[in-house]
Amino acid sequence: MTSGLIAVHAHLLPDFYVQQATAAGHAHHDGMAGWPTWSVRDHLDLMDRSGIETAMLSLSSPGRPSTNRAPTAWPC
């Protein structure tokens, strides 16, 4: 029997996103000392250890810039 637990606030940080955000000047997002490490495997392991069946993922801040930004905005 599964737990049915759902994490409704979880972030993903793929390498390409961290690289692009850092290159765009976001080395210390949200006042943190740096970007935490993240991987699919580690996230799934955390979910298994915590009894979480489903996670609703979103990108961490600073997020993706809107399309009305200057062409120099970092792509994601």
mmJSON file of the N, C-alpha and C atoms, coordinates in Angstrom:
{"data_MODEL":{"atom_site":{
"group_PDB":["ATOM","ATOM","ATOM","ATOM","ATOM","ATOM","ATOM","ATOM","ATOM","ATOM","ATOM","ATOM","ATOM","ATOM","ATOM","ATOM","ATOM","ATOM","ATOM","ATOM","ATOM","ATOM","ATOM","ATOM","ATOM","ATOM","ATOM","ATOM","ATOM","ATOM","ATOM","ATOM","ATOM","ATOM","ATOM","ATOM","ATOM","ATOM","ATOM","ATOM","ATOM","ATOM","ATOM","ATOM","ATOM","ATOM","ATOM","ATOM","ATOM","ATOM","ATOM","ATOM","ATOM","ATOM","ATOM","ATOM","ATOM","ATOM","ATOM","ATOM","ATOM","ATOM","ATOM","ATOM","ATOM","ATOM","ATOM","ATOM","ATOM","ATOM","ATOM","ATOM","ATOM","ATOM","ATOM","ATOM","ATOM","ATOM","ATOM","ATOM","ATOM","ATOM","ATOM","ATOM","ATOM","ATOM","ATOM","ATOM","ATOM","ATOM","ATOM","ATOM","ATOM","ATOM","ATOM","ATOM","ATOM","ATOM","ATOM","ATOM","ATOM","ATOM","ATOM","ATOM","ATOM","ATOM","ATOM","ATOM","ATOM","ATOM","ATOM","ATOM","ATOM","ATOM","ATOM","ATOM","ATOM","ATOM","ATOM","ATOM","ATOM","ATOM","ATOM","ATOM","ATOM","ATOM","ATOM","ATOM","ATOM","ATOM","ATOM","ATOM","ATOM","ATOM","ATOM","ATOM","ATOM","ATOM","ATOM","ATOM","ATOM","ATOM","ATOM","ATOM","ATOM","ATOM","ATOM","ATOM","ATOM","ATOM","ATOM","ATOM","ATOM","ATOM","ATOM","ATOM","ATOM","ATOM","ATOM","ATOM","ATOM","ATOM","ATOM","ATOM","ATOM","ATOM","ATOM","ATOM","ATOM","ATOM","ATOM","ATOM","ATOM","ATOM","ATOM","ATOM","ATOM","ATOM","ATOM","ATOM","ATOM","ATOM","ATOM","ATOM","ATOM","ATOM","ATOM","ATOM","ATOM","ATOM","ATOM","ATOM","ATOM","ATOM","ATOM","ATOM","ATOM","ATOM","ATOM","ATOM","ATOM","ATOM","ATOM","ATOM","ATOM","ATOM","ATOM","ATOM","ATOM","ATOM","ATOM","ATOM","ATOM","ATOM","ATOM","ATOM","ATOM","ATOM","ATOM","ATOM","ATOM","ATOM","ATOM","ATOM","ATOM","ATOM","ATOM","ATOM"],
"id":[1,2,3,4,5,6,7,8,9,10,11,12,13,14,15,16,17,18,19,20,21,22,23,24,25,26,27,28,29,30,31,32,33,34,35,36,37,38,39,40,41,42,43,44,45,46,47,48,49,50,51,52,53,54,55,56,57,58,59,60,61,62,63,64,65,66,67,68,69,70,71,72,73,74,75,76,77,78,79,80,81,82,83,84,85,86,87,88,89,90,91,92,93,94,95,96,97,98,99,100,101,102,103,104,105,106,107,108,109,110,111,112,113,114,115,116,117,118,119,120,121,122,123,124,125,126,127,128,129,130,131,132,133,134,135,136,137,138,139,140,141,142,143,144,145,146,147,148,149,150,151,152,153,154,155,156,157,158,159,160,161,162,163,164,165,166,167,168,169,170,171,172,173,174,175,176,177,178,179,180,181,182,183,184,185,186,187,188,189,190,191,192,193,194,195,196,197,198,199,200,201,202,203,204,205,206,207,208,209,210,211,212,213,214,215,216,217,218,219,220,221,222,223,224,225,226,227,228],
"type_symbol":["N","C","C","N","C","C","N","C","C","N","C","C","N","C","C","N","C","C","N","C","C","N","C","C","N","C","C","N","C","C","N","C","C","N","C","C","N","C","C","N","C","C","N","C","C","N","C","C","N","C","C","N","C","C","N","C","C","N","C","C","N","C","C","N","C","C","N","C","C","N","C","C","N","C","C","N","C","C","N","C","C","N","C","C","N","C","C","N","C","C","N","C","C","N","C","C","N","C","C","N","C","C","N","C","C","N","C","C","N","C","C","N","C","C","N","C","C","N","C","C","N","C","C","N","C","C","N","C","C","N","C","C","N","C","C","N","C","C","N","C","C","N","C","C","N","C","C","N","C","C","N","C","C","N","C","C","N","C","C","N","C","C","N","C","C","N","C","C","N","C","C","N","C","C","N","C","C","N","C","C","N","C","C","N","C","C","N","C","C","N","C","C","N","C","C","N","C","C","N","C","C","N","C","C","N","C","C","N","C","C","N","C","C","N","C","C","N","C","C","N","C","C","N","C","C","N","C","C"],
"label_atom_id":["N","CA","C","N","CA","C","N","CA","C","N","CA","C","N","CA","C","N","CA","C","N","CA","C","N","CA","C","N","CA","C","N","CA","C","N","CA","C","N","CA","C","N","CA","C","N","CA","C","N","CA","C","N","CA","C","N","CA","C","N","CA","C","N","CA","C","N","CA","C","N","CA","C","N","CA","C","N","CA","C","N","CA","C","N","CA","C","N","CA","C","N","CA","C","N","CA","C","N","CA","C","N","CA","C","N","CA","C","N","CA","C","N","CA","C","N","CA","C","N","CA","C","N","CA","C","N","CA","C","N","CA","C","N","CA","C","N","CA","C","N","CA","C","N","CA","C","N","CA","C","N","CA","C","N","CA","C","N","CA","C","N","CA","C","N","CA","C","N","CA","C","N","CA","C","N","CA","C","N","CA","C","N","CA","C","N","CA","C","N","CA","C","N","CA","C","N","CA","C","N","CA","C","N","CA","C","N","CA","C","N","CA","C","N","CA","C","N","CA","C","N","CA","C","N","CA","C","N","CA","C","N","CA","C","N","CA","C","N","CA","C","N","CA","C","N","CA","C","N","CA","C","N","CA","C","N","CA","C","N","CA","C","N","CA","C"],
"label_alt_id":[null,null,null,null,null,null,null,null,null,null,null,null,null,null,null,null,null,null,null,null,null,null,null,null,null,null,null,null,null,null,null,null,null,null,null,null,null,null,null,null,null,null,null,null,null,null,null,null,null,null,null,null,null,null,null,null,null,null,null,null,null,null,null,null,null,null,null,null,null,null,null,null,null,null,null,null,null,null,null,null,null,null,null,null,null,null,null,null,null,null,null,null,null,null,null,null,null,null,null,null,null,null,null,null,null,null,null,null,null,null,null,null,null,null,null,null,null,null,null,null,null,null,null,null,null,null,null,null,null,null,null,null,null,null,null,null,null,null,null,null,null,null,null,null,null,null,null,null,null,null,null,null,null,null,null,null,null,null,null,null,null,null,null,null,null,null,null,null,null,null,null,null,null,null,null,null,null,null,null,null,null,null,null,null,null,null,null,null,null,null,null,null,null,null,null,null,null,null,null,null,null,null,null,null,null,null,null,null,null,null,null,null,null,null,null,null,null,null,null,null,null,null,null,null,null,null,null,null],
"label_comp_id":["MET","MET","MET","THR","THR","THR","SER","SER","SER","GLY","GLY","GLY","LEU","LEU","LEU","ILE","ILE","ILE","ALA","ALA","ALA","VAL","VAL","VAL","HIS","HIS","HIS","ALA","ALA","ALA","HIS","HIS","HIS","LEU","LEU","LEU","LEU","LEU","LEU","PRO","PRO","PRO","ASP","ASP","ASP","PHE","PHE","PHE","TYR","TYR","TYR","VAL","VAL","VAL","GLN","GLN","GLN","GLN","GLN","GLN","ALA","ALA","ALA","THR","THR","THR","ALA","ALA","ALA","ALA","ALA","ALA","GLY","GLY","GLY","HIS","HIS","HIS","ALA","ALA","ALA","HIS","HIS","HIS","HIS","HIS","HIS","ASP","ASP","ASP","GLY","GLY","GLY","MET","MET","MET","ALA","ALA","ALA","GLY","GLY","GLY","TRP","TRP","TRP","PRO","PRO","PRO","THR","THR","THR","TRP","TRP","TRP","SER","SER","SER","VAL","VAL","VAL","ARG","ARG","ARG","ASP","ASP","ASP","HIS","HIS","HIS","LEU","LEU","LEU","ASP","ASP","ASP","LEU","LEU","LEU","MET","MET","MET","ASP","ASP","ASP","ARG","ARG","ARG","SER","SER","SER","GLY","GLY","GLY","ILE","ILE","ILE","GLU","GLU","GLU","THR","THR","THR","ALA","ALA","ALA","MET","MET","MET","LEU","LEU","LEU","SER","SER","SER","LEU","LEU","LEU","SER","SER","SER","SER","SER","SER","PRO","PRO","PRO","GLY","GLY","GLY","ARG","ARG","ARG","PRO","PRO","PRO","SER","SER","SER","THR","THR","THR","ASN","ASN","ASN","ARG","ARG","ARG","ALA","ALA","ALA","PRO","PRO","PRO","THR","THR","THR","ALA","ALA","ALA","TRP","TRP","TRP","PRO","PRO","PRO","CYS","CYS","CYS"],
"label_asym_id":["A","A","A","A","A","A","A","A","A","A","A","A","A","A","A","A","A","A","A","A","A","A","A","A","A","A","A","A","A","A","A","A","A","A","A","A","A","A","A","A","A","A","A","A","A","A","A","A","A","A","A","A","A","A","A","A","A","A","A","A","A","A","A","A","A","A","A","A","A","A","A","A","A","A","A","A","A","A","A","A","A","A","A","A","A","A","A","A","A","A","A","A","A","A","A","A","A","A","A","A","A","A","A","A","A","A","A","A","A","A","A","A","A","A","A","A","A","A","A","A","A","A","A","A","A","A","A","A","A","A","A","A","A","A","A","A","A","A","A","A","A","A","A","A","A","A","A","A","A","A","A","A","A","A","A","A","A","A","A","A","A","A","A","A","A","A","A","A","A","A","A","A","A","A","A","A","A","A","A","A","A","A","A","A","A","A","A","A","A","A","A","A","A","A","A","A","A","A","A","A","A","A","A","A","A","A","A","A","A","A","A","A","A","A","A","A","A","A","A","A","A","A","A","A","A","A","A","A"],
"label_entity_id":["1","1","1","1","1","1","1","1","1","1","1","1","1","1","1","1","1","1","1","1","1","1","1","1","1","1","1","1","1","1","1","1","1","1","1","1","1","1","1","1","1","1","1","1","1","1","1","1","1","1","1","1","1","1","1","1","1","1","1","1","1","1","1","1","1","1","1","1","1","1","1","1","1","1","1","1","1","1","1","1","1","1","1","1","1","1","1","1","1","1","1","1","1","1","1","1","1","1","1","1","1","1","1","1","1","1","1","1","1","1","1","1","1","1","1","1","1","1","1","1","1","1","1","1","1","1","1","1","1","1","1","1","1","1","1","1","1","1","1","1","1","1","1","1","1","1","1","1","1","1","1","1","1","1","1","1","1","1","1","1","1","1","1","1","1","1","1","1","1","1","1","1","1","1","1","1","1","1","1","1","1","1","1","1","1","1","1","1","1","1","1","1","1","1","1","1","1","1","1","1","1","1","1","1","1","1","1","1","1","1","1","1","1","1","1","1","1","1","1","1","1","1","1","1","1","1","1","1"],
"label_seq_id":[1,1,1,2,2,2,3,3,3,4,4,4,5,5,5,6,6,6,7,7,7,8,8,8,9,9,9,10,10,10,11,11,11,12,12,12,13,13,13,14,14,14,15,15,15,16,16,16,17,17,17,18,18,18,19,19,19,20,20,20,21,21,21,22,22,22,23,23,23,24,24,24,25,25,25,26,26,26,27,27,27,28,28,28,29,29,29,30,30,30,31,31,31,32,32,32,33,33,33,34,34,34,35,35,35,36,36,36,37,37,37,38,38,38,39,39,39,40,40,40,41,41,41,42,42,42,43,43,43,44,44,44,45,45,45,46,46,46,47,47,47,48,48,48,49,49,49,50,50,50,51,51,51,52,52,52,53,53,53,54,54,54,55,55,55,56,56,56,57,57,57,58,58,58,59,59,59,60,60,60,61,61,61,62,62,62,63,63,63,64,64,64,65,65,65,66,66,66,67,67,67,68,68,68,69,69,69,70,70,70,71,71,71,72,72,72,73,73,73,74,74,74,75,75,75,76,76,76],
"pdbx_PDB_ins_code":[null,null,null,null,null,null,null,null,null,null,null,null,null,null,null,null,null,null,null,null,null,null,null,null,null,null,null,null,null,null,null,null,null,null,null,null,null,null,null,null,null,null,null,null,null,null,null,null,null,null,null,null,null,null,null,null,null,null,null,null,null,null,null,null,null,null,null,null,null,null,null,null,null,null,null,null,null,null,null,null,null,null,null,null,null,null,null,null,null,null,null,null,null,null,null,null,null,null,null,null,null,null,null,null,null,null,null,null,null,null,null,null,null,null,null,null,null,null,null,null,null,null,null,null,null,null,null,null,null,null,null,null,null,null,null,null,null,null,null,null,null,null,null,null,null,null,null,null,null,null,null,null,null,null,null,null,null,null,null,null,null,null,null,null,null,null,null,null,null,null,null,null,null,null,null,null,null,null,null,null,null,null,null,null,null,null,null,null,null,null,null,null,null,null,null,null,null,null,null,null,null,null,null,null,null,null,null,null,null,null,null,null,null,null,null,null,null,null,null,null,null,null,null,null,null,null,null,null],
"Cartn_x":[0.847,0.0,0.889,0.529,1.31,0.783,1.649,1.29,0.299,0.402,-0.446,-0.005,1.142,1.623,2.057,1.718,2.082,2.817,4.034,4.781,4.3,3.665,3.081,4.001,5.172,6.124,7.524,7.999,9.331,9.973,11.281,11.991,12.965,13.15,14.181,15.242,16.468,17.601,18.506,18.069,18.932,20.218,21.284,22.589,22.542,21.845,21.823,21.19,20.208,19.521,20.447,21.152,22.088,23.2,23.718,24.786,24.309,23.123,22.604,22.259,21.681,21.339,22.602,23.616,24.884,25.54,25.546,26.133,25.403,24.122,23.327,23.419,24.307,24.513,23.728,23.131,22.335,23.102,24.285,25.111,24.608,23.906,23.424,21.912,21.167,19.715,19.098,18.152,17.411,18.308,19.487,20.39,21.16,21.06,21.784,23.256,24.102,25.54,25.87,25.03,25.248,24.096,24.204,23.163,23.327,22.262,22.38,22.521,23.092,23.166,21.814,21.498,20.219,20.389,19.756,19.705,18.38,17.967,16.732,16.839,17.968,18.148,18.057,18.762,18.72,17.305,16.591,15.23,14.314,14.439,13.622,13.97,15.261,15.668,15.06,15.087,14.482,12.986,12.32,10.893,10.647,11.447,11.275,11.481,12.541,12.82,11.722,11.075,10.06,8.646,8.501,7.173,6.338,7.001,6.286,6.114,4.877,4.571,4.674,4.299,4.251,4.798,5.517,6.011,5.637,5.115,4.807,6.035,6.769,8.035,7.865,8.664,8.766,10.219,10.61,11.961,12.152,13.338,13.683,13.809,13.807,14.029,15.441,15.738,14.917,13.85,13.68,12.652,13.041,12.132,12.377,11.886,12.718,12.266,11.075,10.236,9.094,9.577,8.733,9.126,9.196,8.746,8.798,10.074,11.03,12.314,13.214,14.244,15.215,15.853,16.319,16.928,18.158,18.735,19.927,19.581,18.289,17.883,18.357,18.689,19.219,18.115,18.442,17.441,17.393,16.261,16.146,15.164],
"Cartn_y":[-1.185,0.0,1.244,2.211,3.445,4.462,5.44,6.454,7.468,7.749,8.769,10.188,10.345,11.692,12.424,13.705,14.548,15.773,16.004,17.225,18.307,19.333,20.361,21.561,21.552,22.653,22.068,21.784,21.221,21.896,22.074,22.751,21.811,22.018,21.321,22.326,21.867,22.724,21.99,21.84,21.161,21.96,21.259,21.906,23.068,22.898,23.978,25.242,25.072,26.22,26.965,26.224,26.834,27.552,26.942,27.558,28.861,28.843,30.051,31.142,30.778,31.766,32.391,31.576,32.092,33.013,32.632,33.464,34.798,34.813,36.04,36.866,36.458,37.243,36.799,35.636,35.132,34.05,34.388,33.41,33.182,34.151,34.063,34.312,33.396,33.574,33.53,34.354,34.42,34.595,35.198,35.453,34.238,33.135,31.921,32.052,31.262,31.309,30.797,29.982,29.428,28.515,27.898,26.996,25.623,25.036,23.674,22.689,21.541,20.51,19.825,19.359,18.695,17.667,16.522,15.531,14.781,14.251,13.471,12.309,11.592,10.431,10.82,11.896,12.337,12.746,13.408,13.837,12.629,11.646,10.444,9.664,9.618,8.961,9.663,10.996,11.762,11.464,11.424,11.112,9.724,8.744,7.382,7.322,7.965,7.965,8.647,9.63,10.425,9.914,8.865,8.324,9.179,9.962,10.845,10.119,10.042,9.33,10.237,11.499,12.44,13.784,14.463,15.813,16.75,17.897,18.946,19.844,19.768,20.487,21.805,22.78,24.047,24.498,25.356,25.905,26.771,26.729,27.601,29.032,29.997,31.378,31.497,32.397,33.537,33.241,31.991,31.646,32.035,31.828,32.168,33.583,34.408,35.766,35.763,36.768,36.86,37.205,36.979,37.194,38.672,39.567,40.992,41.663,40.864,41.412,41.72,42.481,42.84,41.572,41.612,40.443,39.934,40.747,40.313,39.454,39.264,38.428,37.003,36.333,34.966,34.013,33.136,32.161,30.949,30.304,29.079,28.174],
"Cartn_z":[0.0,0.0,0.0,-0.805,-0.874,0.126,0.429,1.424,0.879,-0.416,-1.009,-0.704,0.012,0.328,-0.941,-1.005,-2.14,-1.609,-2.114,-1.778,-2.751,-2.222,-3.09,-3.29,-2.659,-2.832,-2.877,-4.087,-4.277,-5.491,-5.43,-6.518,-7.199,-8.494,-9.223,-9.636,-9.677,-10.04,-11.019,-12.271,-13.233,-13.467,-13.805,-13.988,-14.962,-16.106,-17.098,-16.518,-15.66,-15.061,-14.105,-13.262,-12.313,-13.074,-14.128,-14.924,-15.562,-16.153,-16.808,-15.797,-14.68,-13.663,-13.078,-12.826,-12.301,-13.307,-14.571,-15.627,-15.754,-15.393,-15.472,-14.19,-13.262,-12.051,-10.841,-10.909,-9.781,-9.022,-8.551,-7.836,-6.41,-5.847,-4.47,-4.452,-5.017,-5.088,-3.692,-3.477,-2.208,-0.989,-1.168,-0.059,0.417,-0.299,0.09,-0.301,0.335,0.056,-1.343,-1.9,-3.24,-3.601,-4.749,-5.218,-4.568,-4.055,-3.536,-4.696,-4.417,-5.446,-5.542,-6.722,-6.956,-8.057,-7.908,-8.975,-8.874,-9.983,-10.007,-9.025,-9.081,-8.209,-6.738,-6.347,-4.951,-4.538,-5.439,-5.125,-4.933,-5.821,-5.689,-4.419,-4.076,-2.83,-1.617,-1.614,-0.52,-0.426,-1.573,-1.578,-0.998,-1.41,-0.897,0.613,1.1,2.547,3.345,2.716,3.414,3.192,2.404,2.143,1.214,0.364,-0.565,-1.889,-2.346,-3.583,-4.81,-4.667,-5.779,-5.322,-6.209,-5.902,-7.043,-6.683,-7.656,-7.743,-8.843,-8.979,-9.705,-9.299,-10.015,-9.95,-10.894,-10.872,-9.647,-9.11,-7.995,-8.503,-7.595,-7.995,-8.573,-9.446,-9.822,-10.856,-11.257,-12.233,-13.636,-14.53,-15.928,-16.18,-16.865,-17.15,-18.103,-17.992,-18.898,-20.3,-21.28,-22.673,-23.039,-22.172,-22.501,-21.996,-21.567,-21.112,-22.305,-22.03,-23.061,-23.637,-24.878,-25.502,-24.765,-23.878,-23.148,-21.936,-21.661,-20.513,-20.727,-19.65,-19.778,-20.182,-21.133,-21.597,-20.679,-20.664,-19.89,-20.579],
"occupancy":[1.0,1.0,1.0,1.0,1.0,1.0,1.0,1.0,1.0,1.0,1.0,1.0,1.0,1.0,1.0,1.0,1.0,1.0,1.0,1.0,1.0,1.0,1.0,1.0,1.0,1.0,1.0,1.0,1.0,1.0,1.0,1.0,1.0,1.0,1.0,1.0,1.0,1.0,1.0,1.0,1.0,1.0,1.0,1.0,1.0,1.0,1.0,1.0,1.0,1.0,1.0,1.0,1.0,1.0,1.0,1.0,1.0,1.0,1.0,1.0,1.0,1.0,1.0,1.0,1.0,1.0,1.0,1.0,1.0,1.0,1.0,1.0,1.0,1.0,1.0,1.0,1.0,1.0,1.0,1.0,1.0,1.0,1.0,1.0,1.0,1.0,1.0,1.0,1.0,1.0,1.0,1.0,1.0,1.0,1.0,1.0,1.0,1.0,1.0,1.0,1.0,1.0,1.0,1.0,1.0,1.0,1.0,1.0,1.0,1.0,1.0,1.0,1.0,1.0,1.0,1.0,1.0,1.0,1.0,1.0,1.0,1.0,1.0,1.0,1.0,1.0,1.0,1.0,1.0,1.0,1.0,1.0,1.0,1.0,1.0,1.0,1.0,1.0,1.0,1.0,1.0,1.0,1.0,1.0,1.0,1.0,1.0,1.0,1.0,1.0,1.0,1.0,1.0,1.0,1.0,1.0,1.0,1.0,1.0,1.0,1.0,1.0,1.0,1.0,1.0,1.0,1.0,1.0,1.0,1.0,1.0,1.0,1.0,1.0,1.0,1.0,1.0,1.0,1.0,1.0,1.0,1.0,1.0,1.0,1.0,1.0,1.0,1.0,1.0,1.0,1.0,1.0,1.0,1.0,1.0,1.0,1.0,1.0,1.0,1.0,1.0,1.0,1.0,1.0,1.0,1.0,1.0,1.0,1.0,1.0,1.0,1.0,1.0,1.0,1.0,1.0,1.0,1.0,1.0,1.0,1.0,1.0,1.0,1.0,1.0,1.0,1.0,1.0],
"B_iso_or_equiv":[0.0,0.0,0.0,0.0,0.0,0.0,0.0,0.0,0.0,0.0,0.0,0.0,0.0,0.0,0.0,0.0,0.0,0.0,0.0,0.0,0.0,0.0,0.0,0.0,0.0,0.0,0.0,0.0,0.0,0.0,0.0,0.0,0.0,0.0,0.0,0.0,0.0,0.0,0.0,0.0,0.0,0.0,0.0,0.0,0.0,0.0,0.0,0.0,0.0,0.0,0.0,0.0,0.0,0.0,0.0,0.0,0.0,0.0,0.0,0.0,0.0,0.0,0.0,0.0,0.0,0.0,0.0,0.0,0.0,0.0,0.0,0.0,0.0,0.0,0.0,0.0,0.0,0.0,0.0,0.0,0.0,0.0,0.0,0.0,0.0,0.0,0.0,0.0,0.0,0.0,0.0,0.0,0.0,0.0,0.0,0.0,0.0,0.0,0.0,0.0,0.0,0.0,0.0,0.0,0.0,0.0,0.0,0.0,0.0,0.0,0.0,0.0,0.0,0.0,0.0,0.0,0.0,0.0,0.0,0.0,0.0,0.0,0.0,0.0,0.0,0.0,0.0,0.0,0.0,0.0,0.0,0.0,0.0,0.0,0.0,0.0,0.0,0.0,0.0,0.0,0.0,0.0,0.0,0.0,0.0,0.0,0.0,0.0,0.0,0.0,0.0,0.0,0.0,0.0,0.0,0.0,0.0,0.0,0.0,0.0,0.0,0.0,0.0,0.0,0.0,0.0,0.0,0.0,0.0,0.0,0.0,0.0,0.0,0.0,0.0,0.0,0.0,0.0,0.0,0.0,0.0,0.0,0.0,0.0,0.0,0.0,0.0,0.0,0.0,0.0,0.0,0.0,0.0,0.0,0.0,0.0,0.0,0.0,0.0,0.0,0.0,0.0,0.0,0.0,0.0,0.0,0.0,0.0,0.0,0.0,0.0,0.0,0.0,0.0,0.0,0.0,0.0,0.0,0.0,0.0,0.0,0.0,0.0,0.0,0.0,0.0,0.0,0.0],
"pdbx_formal_charge":[null,null,null,null,null,null,null,null,null,null,null,null,null,null,null,null,null,null,null,null,null,null,null,null,null,null,null,null,null,null,null,null,null,null,null,null,null,null,null,null,null,null,null,null,null,null,null,null,null,null,null,null,null,null,null,null,null,null,null,null,null,null,null,null,null,null,null,null,null,null,null,null,null,null,null,null,null,null,null,null,null,null,null,null,null,null,null,null,null,null,null,null,null,null,null,null,null,null,null,null,null,null,null,null,null,null,null,null,null,null,null,null,null,null,null,null,null,null,null,null,null,null,null,null,null,null,null,null,null,null,null,null,null,null,null,null,null,null,null,null,null,null,null,null,null,null,null,null,null,null,null,null,null,null,null,null,null,null,null,null,null,null,null,null,null,null,null,null,null,null,null,null,null,null,null,null,null,null,null,null,null,null,null,null,null,null,null,null,null,null,null,null,null,null,null,null,null,null,null,null,null,null,null,null,null,null,null,null,null,null,null,null,null,null,null,null,null,null,null,null,null,null,null,null,null,null,null,null],
"auth_seq_id":[1,1,1,2,2,2,3,3,3,4,4,4,5,5,5,6,6,6,7,7,7,8,8,8,9,9,9,10,10,10,11,11,11,12,12,12,13,13,13,14,14,14,15,15,15,16,16,16,17,17,17,18,18,18,19,19,19,20,20,20,21,21,21,22,22,22,23,23,23,24,24,24,25,25,25,26,26,26,27,27,27,28,28,28,29,29,29,30,30,30,31,31,31,32,32,32,33,33,33,34,34,34,35,35,35,36,36,36,37,37,37,38,38,38,39,39,39,40,40,40,41,41,41,42,42,42,43,43,43,44,44,44,45,45,45,46,46,46,47,47,47,48,48,48,49,49,49,50,50,50,51,51,51,52,52,52,53,53,53,54,54,54,55,55,55,56,56,56,57,57,57,58,58,58,59,59,59,60,60,60,61,61,61,62,62,62,63,63,63,64,64,64,65,65,65,66,66,66,67,67,67,68,68,68,69,69,69,70,70,70,71,71,71,72,72,72,73,73,73,74,74,74,75,75,75,76,76,76],
"auth_comp_id":["MET","MET","MET","THR","THR","THR","SER","SER","SER","GLY","GLY","GLY","LEU","LEU","LEU","ILE","ILE","ILE","ALA","ALA","ALA","VAL","VAL","VAL","HIS","HIS","HIS","ALA","ALA","ALA","HIS","HIS","HIS","LEU","LEU","LEU","LEU","LEU","LEU","PRO","PRO","PRO","ASP","ASP","ASP","PHE","PHE","PHE","TYR","TYR","TYR","VAL","VAL","VAL","GLN","GLN","GLN","GLN","GLN","GLN","ALA","ALA","ALA","THR","THR","THR","ALA","ALA","ALA","ALA","ALA","ALA","GLY","GLY","GLY","HIS","HIS","HIS","ALA","ALA","ALA","HIS","HIS","HIS","HIS","HIS","HIS","ASP","ASP","ASP","GLY","GLY","GLY","MET","MET","MET","ALA","ALA","ALA","GLY","GLY","GLY","TRP","TRP","TRP","PRO","PRO","PRO","THR","THR","THR","TRP","TRP","TRP","SER","SER","SER","VAL","VAL","VAL","ARG","ARG","ARG","ASP","ASP","ASP","HIS","HIS","HIS","LEU","LEU","LEU","ASP","ASP","ASP","LEU","LEU","LEU","MET","MET","MET","ASP","ASP","ASP","ARG","ARG","ARG","SER","SER","SER","GLY","GLY","GLY","ILE","ILE","ILE","GLU","GLU","GLU","THR","THR","THR","ALA","ALA","ALA","MET","MET","MET","LEU","LEU","LEU","SER","SER","SER","LEU","LEU","LEU","SER","SER","SER","SER","SER","SER","PRO","PRO","PRO","GLY","GLY","GLY","ARG","ARG","ARG","PRO","PRO","PRO","SER","SER","SER","THR","THR","THR","ASN","ASN","ASN","ARG","ARG","ARG","ALA","ALA","ALA","PRO","PRO","PRO","THR","THR","THR","ALA","ALA","ALA","TRP","TRP","TRP","PRO","PRO","PRO","CYS","CYS","CYS"],
"auth_asym_id":["A","A","A","A","A","A","A","A","A","A","A","A","A","A","A","A","A","A","A","A","A","A","A","A","A","A","A","A","A","A","A","A","A","A","A","A","A","A","A","A","A","A","A","A","A","A","A","A","A","A","A","A","A","A","A","A","A","A","A","A","A","A","A","A","A","A","A","A","A","A","A","A","A","A","A","A","A","A","A","A","A","A","A","A","A","A","A","A","A","A","A","A","A","A","A","A","A","A","A","A","A","A","A","A","A","A","A","A","A","A","A","A","A","A","A","A","A","A","A","A","A","A","A","A","A","A","A","A","A","A","A","A","A","A","A","A","A","A","A","A","A","A","A","A","A","A","A","A","A","A","A","A","A","A","A","A","A","A","A","A","A","A","A","A","A","A","A","A","A","A","A","A","A","A","A","A","A","A","A","A","A","A","A","A","A","A","A","A","A","A","A","A","A","A","A","A","A","A","A","A","A","A","A","A","A","A","A","A","A","A","A","A","A","A","A","A","A","A","A","A","A","A","A","A","A","A","A","A"],
"auth_atom_id":["N","CA","C","N","CA","C","N","CA","C","N","CA","C","N","CA","C","N","CA","C","N","CA","C","N","CA","C","N","CA","C","N","CA","C","N","CA","C","N","CA","C","N","CA","C","N","CA","C","N","CA","C","N","CA","C","N","CA","C","N","CA","C","N","CA","C","N","CA","C","N","CA","C","N","CA","C","N","CA","C","N","CA","C","N","CA","C","N","CA","C","N","CA","C","N","CA","C","N","CA","C","N","CA","C","N","CA","C","N","CA","C","N","CA","C","N","CA","C","N","CA","C","N","CA","C","N","CA","C","N","CA","C","N","CA","C","N","CA","C","N","CA","C","N","CA","C","N","CA","C","N","CA","C","N","CA","C","N","CA","C","N","CA","C","N","CA","C","N","CA","C","N","CA","C","N","CA","C","N","CA","C","N","CA","C","N","CA","C","N","CA","C","N","CA","C","N","CA","C","N","CA","C","N","CA","C","N","CA","C","N","CA","C","N","CA","C","N","CA","C","N","CA","C","N","CA","C","N","CA","C","N","CA","C","N","CA","C","N","CA","C","N","CA","C","N","CA","C","N","CA","C","N","CA","C","N","CA","C","N","CA","C","N","CA","C"],
"pdbx_PDB_model_num":[1,1,1,1,1,1,1,1,1,1,1,1,1,1,1,1,1,1,1,1,1,1,1,1,1,1,1,1,1,1,1,1,1,1,1,1,1,1,1,1,1,1,1,1,1,1,1,1,1,1,1,1,1,1,1,1,1,1,1,1,1,1,1,1,1,1,1,1,1,1,1,1,1,1,1,1,1,1,1,1,1,1,1,1,1,1,1,1,1,1,1,1,1,1,1,1,1,1,1,1,1,1,1,1,1,1,1,1,1,1,1,1,1,1,1,1,1,1,1,1,1,1,1,1,1,1,1,1,1,1,1,1,1,1,1,1,1,1,1,1,1,1,1,1,1,1,1,1,1,1,1,1,1,1,1,1,1,1,1,1,1,1,1,1,1,1,1,1,1,1,1,1,1,1,1,1,1,1,1,1,1,1,1,1,1,1,1,1,1,1,1,1,1,1,1,1,1,1,1,1,1,1,1,1,1,1,1,1,1,1,1,1,1,1,1,1,1,1,1,1,1,1,1,1,1,1,1,1]
}}}
